[in-house]
Amino acid sequence: MLQLSRILTSAGLVAASVGLILYGLLESQFETNKTQSDLMVVLMVAGVIVSIVGIVMYRQTTTD
């Protein structure tokens, strides 16, 4: 369980960072693609949620 929480935390933070970078790249173009922009926002939000779940799982396993 401890390893899973670490994996979720790191994967969530990486997904949120990649989503933010790609969203910035997409929005800097003259013609933006709405579908891709929405997908990057979903990637950022999902990454933050997964990392929060991983942090909570880590806290639960270390306090027991």
N, CA, C and O atoms as a GROMACS GRO file, in nm:
protein
  256
    1MET      N    1   0.082  -0.119   0.000
    1MET     CA    2   0.000   0.000   0.000
    1MET      C    3   0.087   0.126   0.000
    1MET      O    4   0.051   0.228  -0.059
    2LEU      N    5   0.201   0.118   0.067
    2LEU     CA    6   0.290   0.232   0.073
    2LEU      C    7   0.348   0.264  -0.064
    2LEU      O    8   0.358   0.380  -0.103
    3GLN      N    9   0.385   0.159  -0.139
    3GLN     CA   10   0.439   0.181  -0.272
    3GLN      C   11   0.333   0.237  -0.368
    3GLN      O   12   0.364   0.323  -0.451
    4LEU      N   13   0.210   0.190  -0.355
    4LEU     CA   14   0.102   0.239  -0.440
    4LEU      C   15   0.076   0.387  -0.416
    4LEU      O   16   0.051   0.463  -0.509
    5SER      N   17   0.082   0.428  -0.290
    5SER     CA   18   0.058   0.569  -0.260
    5SER      C   19   0.169   0.656  -0.318
    5SER      O   20   0.143   0.766  -0.366
    6ARG      N   21   0.292   0.608  -0.314
    6ARG     CA   22   0.403   0.683  -0.372
    6ARG      C   23   0.390   0.692  -0.524
    6ARG      O   24   0.417   0.796  -0.583
    7ILE      N   25   0.349   0.583  -0.586
    7ILE     CA   26   0.332   0.582  -0.732
    7ILE      C   27   0.219   0.676  -0.773
    7ILE      O   28   0.233   0.751  -0.869
    8LEU      N   29   0.108   0.673  -0.701
    8LEU     CA   30  -0.004   0.761  -0.733
    8LEU      C   31   0.035   0.908  -0.716
    8LEU      O   32  -0.001   0.991  -0.799
    9THR      N   33   0.108   0.938  -0.611
    9THR     CA   34   0.148   1.076  -0.589
    9THR      C   35   0.240   1.125  -0.699
    9THR      O   36   0.220   1.234  -0.754
   10SER      N   37   0.341   1.046  -0.732
   10SER     CA   38   0.436   1.090  -0.834
   10SER      C   39   0.372   1.095  -0.973
   10SER      O   40   0.397   1.187  -1.049
   11ALA      N   41   0.289   0.996  -1.006
   11ALA     CA   42   0.224   0.996  -1.137
   11ALA      C   43   0.125   1.111  -1.150
   11ALA      O   44   0.112   1.172  -1.256
   12GLY      N   45   0.055   1.142  -1.042
   12GLY     CA   46  -0.040   1.252  -1.046
   12GLY      C   47   0.028   1.386  -1.064
   12GLY      O   48  -0.018   1.470  -1.140
   13LEU      N   49   0.140   1.407  -0.994
   13LEU     CA   50   0.212   1.533  -1.009
   13LEU      C   51   0.273   1.548  -1.147
   13LEU      O   52   0.275   1.658  -1.203
   14VAL      N   53   0.322   1.438  -1.203
   14VAL     CA   54   0.377   1.443  -1.339
   14VAL      C   55   0.266   1.471  -1.441
   14VAL      O   56   0.286   1.551  -1.532
   15ALA      N   57   0.151   1.407  -1.426
   15ALA     CA   58   0.040   1.429  -1.518
   15ALA      C   59  -0.009   1.574  -1.512
   15ALA      O   60  -0.039   1.634  -1.615
   16ALA      N   61  -0.017   1.630  -1.393
   16ALA     CA   62  -0.060   1.769  -1.379
   16ALA      C   63   0.041   1.864  -1.442
   16ALA      O   64   0.003   1.962  -1.505
   17SER      N   65   0.168   1.836  -1.424
   17SER     CA   66   0.272   1.922  -1.482
   17SER      C   67   0.272   1.914  -1.635
   17SER      O   68   0.282   2.017  -1.702
   18VAL      N   69   0.260   1.794  -1.688
   18VAL     CA   70   0.257   1.778  -1.833
   18VAL      C   71   0.133   1.845  -1.891
   18VAL      O   72   0.139   1.908  -1.996
   19GLY      N   73   0.021   1.831  -1.824
   19GLY     CA   74  -0.101   1.897  -1.870
   19GLY      C   75  -0.087   2.048  -1.873
   19GLY      O   76  -0.134   2.113  -1.966
   20LEU      N   77  -0.023   2.104  -1.772
   20LEU     CA   78  -0.002   2.248  -1.766
   20LEU      C   79   0.090   2.295  -1.878
   20LEU      O   80   0.063   2.397  -1.941
   21ILE      N   81   0.197   2.223  -1.903
   21ILE     CA   82   0.291   2.260  -2.009
   21ILE      C   83   0.225   2.252  -2.146
   21ILE      O   84   0.238   2.343  -2.227
   22LEU      N   85   0.154   2.142  -2.171
   22LEU     CA   86   0.090   2.126  -2.302
   22LEU      C   87  -0.024   2.225  -2.321
   22LEU      O   88  -0.048   2.271  -2.432
   23TYR      N   89  -0.094   2.259  -2.214
   23TYR     CA   90  -0.200   2.360  -2.223
   23TYR      C   91  -0.140   2.495  -2.260
   23TYR      O   92  -0.195   2.568  -2.343
   24GLY      N   93  -0.028   2.529  -2.199
   24GLY     CA   94   0.039   2.654  -2.233
   24GLY      C   95   0.087   2.656  -2.377
   24GLY      O   96   0.078   2.759  -2.444
   25LEU      N   97   0.138   2.544  -2.425
   25LEU     CA   98   0.181   2.537  -2.564
   25LEU      C   99   0.063   2.550  -2.660
   25LEU      O  100   0.073   2.617  -2.764
   26LEU      N  101  -0.048   2.487  -2.625
   26LEU     CA  102  -0.166   2.494  -2.712
   26LEU      C  103  -0.224   2.634  -2.716
   26LEU      O  104  -0.266   2.681  -2.822
   27GLU      N  105  -0.228   2.701  -2.603
   27GLU     CA  106  -0.289   2.834  -2.597
   27GLU      C  107  -0.199   2.943  -2.657
   27GLU      O  108  -0.247   3.053  -2.684
   28SER      N  109  -0.071   2.914  -2.676
   28SER     CA  110   0.018   3.015  -2.733
   28SER      C  111   0.010   3.021  -2.885
   28SER      O  112   0.068   3.110  -2.946
   29GLN      N  113  -0.060   2.928  -2.946
   29GLN     CA  114  -0.074   2.927  -3.091
   29GLN      C  115  -0.185   3.022  -3.133
   29GLN      O  116  -0.272   3.057  -3.054
   30PHE      N  117  -0.178   3.064  -3.259
   30PHE     CA  118  -0.280   3.155  -3.310
   30PHE      C  119  -0.416   3.086  -3.322
   30PHE      O  120  -0.518   3.142  -3.284
   31GLU      N  121  -0.416   2.964  -3.373
   31GLU     CA  122  -0.540   2.888  -3.385
   31GLU      C  123  -0.538   2.776  -3.282
   31GLU      O  124  -0.464   2.679  -3.296
   32THR      N  125  -0.618   2.790  -3.180
   32THR     CA  126  -0.620   2.689  -3.075
   32THR      C  127  -0.726   2.584  -3.104
   32THR      O  128  -0.830   2.614  -3.162
   33ASN      N  129  -0.698   2.464  -3.065
   33ASN     CA  130  -0.792   2.354  -3.079
   33ASN      C  131  -0.864   2.336  -2.947
   33ASN      O  132  -0.802   2.302  -2.846
   34LYS      N  133  -0.993   2.359  -2.946
   34LYS     CA  134  -1.073   2.356  -2.823
   34LYS      C  135  -1.072   2.217  -2.760
   34LYS      O  136  -1.069   2.205  -2.637
   35THR      N  137  -1.076   2.112  -2.840
   35THR     CA  138  -1.079   1.976  -2.788
   35THR      C  139  -0.949   1.943  -2.716
   35THR      O  140  -0.952   1.885  -2.607
   36GLN      N  141  -0.837   1.980  -2.775
   36GLN     CA  142  -0.708   1.953  -2.712
   36GLN      C  143  -0.691   2.036  -2.585
   36GLN      O  144  -0.635   1.987  -2.487
   37SER      N  145  -0.737   2.159  -2.587
   37SER     CA  146  -0.728   2.243  -2.467
   37SER      C  147  -0.810   2.184  -2.353
   37SER      O  148  -0.765   2.180  -2.239
   38ASP      N  149  -0.930   2.137  -2.385
   38ASP     CA  150  -1.014   2.075  -2.283
   38ASP      C  151  -0.952   1.947  -2.229
   38ASP      O  152  -0.962   1.917  -2.110
   39LEU      N  153  -0.887   1.871  -2.317
   39LEU     CA  154  -0.821   1.748  -2.275
   39LEU      C  155  -0.706   1.777  -2.180
   39LEU      O  156  -0.684   1.703  -2.084
   40MET      N  157  -0.632   1.884  -2.205
   40MET     CA  158  -0.521   1.919  -2.116
   40MET      C  159  -0.570   1.968  -1.980
   40MET      O  160  -0.506   1.944  -1.878
   41VAL      N  161  -0.683   2.037  -1.979
   41VAL     CA  162  -0.741   2.080  -1.851
   41VAL      C  163  -0.786   1.957  -1.772
   41VAL      O  164  -0.766   1.951  -1.650
   42VAL      N  165  -0.846   1.861  -1.839
   42VAL     CA  166  -0.887   1.737  -1.773
   42VAL      C  167  -0.765   1.663  -1.719
   42VAL      O  168  -0.769   1.607  -1.609
   43LEU      N  169  -0.655   1.661  -1.795
   43LEU     CA  170  -0.532   1.596  -1.751
   43LEU      C  171  -0.476   1.664  -1.627
   43LEU      O  172  -0.429   1.597  -1.535
   44MET      N  173  -0.480   1.797  -1.624
   44MET     CA  174  -0.432   1.869  -1.506
   44MET      C  175  -0.517   1.839  -1.383
   44MET      O  176  -0.464   1.810  -1.276
   45VAL      N  177  -0.647   1.844  -1.399
   45VAL     CA  178  -0.738   1.820  -1.286
   45VAL      C  179  -0.726   1.676  -1.238
   45VAL      O  180  -0.722   1.651  -1.117
   46ALA      N  181  -0.721   1.582  -1.329
   46ALA     CA  182  -0.707   1.442  -1.290
   46ALA      C  183  -0.574   1.417  -1.220
   46ALA      O  184  -0.568   1.340  -1.124
   47GLY      N  185  -0.469   1.481  -1.268
   47GLY     CA  186  -0.339   1.466  -1.203
   47GLY      C  187  -0.338   1.519  -1.061
   47GLY      O  188  -0.280   1.458  -0.972
   48VAL      N  189  -0.403   1.632  -1.040
   48VAL     CA  190  -0.410   1.687  -0.905
   48VAL      C  191  -0.492   1.596  -0.814
   48VAL      O  192  -0.455   1.574  -0.698
   49ILE      N  193  -0.603   1.544  -0.864
   49ILE     CA  194  -0.688   1.455  -0.783
   49ILE      C  195  -0.613   1.326  -0.747
   49ILE      O  196  -0.619   1.281  -0.633
   50VAL      N  197  -0.544   1.268  -0.844
   50VAL     CA  198  -0.470   1.144  -0.819
   50VAL      C  199  -0.357   1.168  -0.720
   50VAL      O  200  -0.331   1.084  -0.634
   51SER      N  201  -0.290   1.281  -0.731
   51SER     CA  202  -0.181   1.308  -0.636
   51SER      C  203  -0.236   1.332  -0.495
   51SER      O  204  -0.172   1.291  -0.398
   52ILE      N  205  -0.350   1.396  -0.483
   52ILE     CA  206  -0.411   1.415  -0.351
   52ILE      C  207  -0.452   1.280  -0.291
   52ILE      O  208  -0.434   1.257  -0.172
   53VAL      N  209  -0.506   1.193  -0.373
   53VAL     CA  210  -0.542   1.059  -0.326
   53VAL      C  211  -0.417   0.984  -0.279
   53VAL      O  212  -0.419   0.917  -0.177
   54GLY      N  213  -0.309   0.997  -0.354
   54GLY     CA  214  -0.184   0.932  -0.314
   54GLY      C  215  -0.129   0.988  -0.185
   54GLY      O  216  -0.079   0.912  -0.102
   55ILE      N  217  -0.138   1.118  -0.166
   55ILE     CA  218  -0.090   1.179  -0.041
   55ILE      C  219  -0.174   1.133   0.077
   55ILE      O  220  -0.120   1.103   0.183
   56VAL      N  221  -0.306   1.128   0.059
   56VAL     CA  222  -0.394   1.083   0.168
   56VAL      C  223  -0.366   0.936   0.201
   56VAL      O  224  -0.363   0.899   0.318
   57MET      N  225  -0.345   0.854   0.098
   57MET     CA  226  -0.312   0.713   0.123
   57MET      C  227  -0.180   0.700   0.197
   57MET      O  228  -0.167   0.616   0.286
   58TYR      N  229  -0.084   0.783   0.162
   58TYR     CA  230   0.046   0.779   0.230
   58TYR      C  231   0.032   0.817   0.377
   58TYR      O  232   0.093   0.755   0.464
   59ARG      N  233  -0.048   0.920   0.403
   59ARG     CA  234  -0.070   0.962   0.541
   59ARG      C  235  -0.141   0.854   0.622
   59ARG      O  236  -0.112   0.835   0.740
   60GLN      N  237  -0.233   0.784   0.558
   60GLN     CA  238  -0.306   0.678   0.629
   60GLN      C  239  -0.215   0.559   0.662
   60GLN      O  240  -0.227   0.499   0.768
   61THR      N  241  -0.124   0.525   0.572
   61THR     CA  242  -0.038   0.411   0.595
   61THR      C  243   0.074   0.442   0.695
   61THR      O  244   0.119   0.352   0.766
   62THR      N  245   0.119   0.567   0.700
   62THR     CA  246   0.228   0.599   0.792
   62THR      C  247   0.179   0.627   0.933
   62THR      O  248   0.256   0.616   1.028
   63THR      N  249   0.052   0.662   0.950
   63THR     CA  250   0.002   0.689   1.084
   63THR      C  251  -0.046   0.564   1.156
   63THR      O  252  -0.064   0.566   1.277
   64ASP      N  253  -0.069   0.457   1.081
   64ASP     CA  254  -0.118   0.333   1.144
   64ASP      C  255  -0.010   0.261   1.220
   64ASP      O  256  -0.035   0.156   1.279
   0.00000   0.00000   0.00000
